[in-house]
């Protein structure tokens, strides 16, 4: 247990490096991810200028982060699918379509959260 705790800072730094590399890959490869980052920057600017209380700003920020989170998972799924085959496959298409659905659902959850916070 002591060894585990001693290695924790090193493991954390390694994990941050993997996260940085994943962000770079998603940002460079995925146009949707870049658009979501732009939308997030606009959201943060809008929230900074808004008169919303801090809890609403935090809730909206957390809700919005679901979108790039699901987009990153979808991109990883697509990368793995592309490793399996580049040829048309009904199973691969099905997997990619489900990933796209997950992104759409994250956007709808975010829209519902925005509406709920706006009305609250």
C-alpha positions in Angstrom: 0.0 0.0 0.0 2.9 2.4 0.8 4.5 1.6 -2.6 1.2 2.4 -4.3 1.0 5.8 -2.6 4.7 6.5 -3.4 4.0 5.8 -7.1 0.8 7.9 -7.2 2.4 11.2 -8.2 4.4 9.5 -11.0 1.2 7.7 -12.2 -0.7 10.9 -12.1 1.9 12.8 -14.2 1.9 9.9 -16.7 -1.9 10.0 -16.9 -1.8 13.8 -17.5 0.5 13.1 -20.4 -1.9 10.6 -21.9 -4.7 13.1 -21.5 -2.7 15.8 -23.3 -1.9 13.4 -26.1 -5.5 12.4 -26.4 -6.6 16.0 -26.5 -4.1 16.8 -29.2 -5.1 13.8 -31.3 -8.8 14.6 -31.0 -8.3 18.3 -31.7 -6.1 17.6 -34.8 -8.2 14.8 -36.2 -11.8 15.6 -35.3 -13.5 18.7 -36.8 -16.5 18.1 -34.5 -14.2 18.2 -31.5 -12.7 21.5 -32.6 -16.2 23.0 -33.0 -17.1 21.8 -29.6 -14.0 23.4 -28.1 -15.0 26.7 -29.8 -18.6 26.4 -28.6 -17.2 25.7 -25.1 -15.1 28.9 -25.2 -18.1 30.8 -26.3 -20.2 29.3 -23.5 -17.5 30.2 -20.9 -17.4 33.8 -22.3 -21.2 34.0 -22.2 -21.4 32.6 -18.7 -18.7 35.1 -17.5 -20.8 37.9 -18.9 -24.1 36.5 -17.5 -25.8 37.4 -14.3 -26.4 33.7 -13.5 -25.4 32.6 -10.0 -22.3 30.5 -9.7 -24.2 27.2 -9.3 -26.0 27.7 -12.6 -22.7 28.5 -14.4 -21.1 25.4 -12.9 -24.1 23.2 -13.8 -24.1 24.5 -17.4 -20.3 24.0 -17.7 -20.5 20.4 -16.3 -23.5 19.7 -18.6 -21.7 21.0 -21.7 -18.5 19.0 -20.9 -20.6 15.8 -21.6 -20.5 16.7 -25.3 -16.7 16.6 -25.9 -16.5 13.7 -23.5 -18.8 11.6 -25.5 -17.2 12.9 -28.8 -13.8 11.7 -27.5 -15.2 8.2 -26.7 -17.0 8.2 -30.1 -13.7 9.1 -31.9 -11.8 6.4 -30.0 -14.5 3.9 -31.0 -14.2 5.0 -34.7 -10.4 4.6 -34.5 -10.8 1.1 -33.2 -13.4 0.3 -35.9 -11.1 1.6 -38.6 -8.3 -0.8 -37.3 -10.7 -3.7 -37.6 -11.5 -3.0 -41.3 -11.6 -0.3 -43.8 -14.0 -2.2 -46.0 -17.8 -1.8 -45.6 -19.1 -3.8 -42.6 -22.6 -3.7 -41.3 -21.3 -4.3 -37.7 -18.7 -1.4 -38.0 -21.3 0.9 -39.4 -23.7 -0.1 -36.6 -21.0 0.7 -34.0 -20.1 4.0 -35.5 -23.8 5.0 -35.9 -24.3 4.2 -32.2 -21.4 6.4 -31.3 -22.9 9.2 -33.4 -26.2 8.7 -31.5 -24.4 9.0 -28.2 -23.0 12.4 -29.2 -26.5 13.5 -30.3 -27.9 12.4 -27.0 -25.2 14.3 -25.1 -26.2 17.4 -27.1 -29.8 16.9 -26.3 -29.0 16.5 -22.6 -27.1 19.7 -22.7 -30.0 21.5 -24.4 -32.4 20.2 -21.8 -30.0 21.3 -19.0 -29.8 24.8 -20.6 -33.5 25.1 -20.8 -34.0 23.9 -17.2 -31.4 26.3 -15.9 -32.8 29.1 -17.9 -36.3 28.5 -16.5 -35.1 28.0 -12.9 
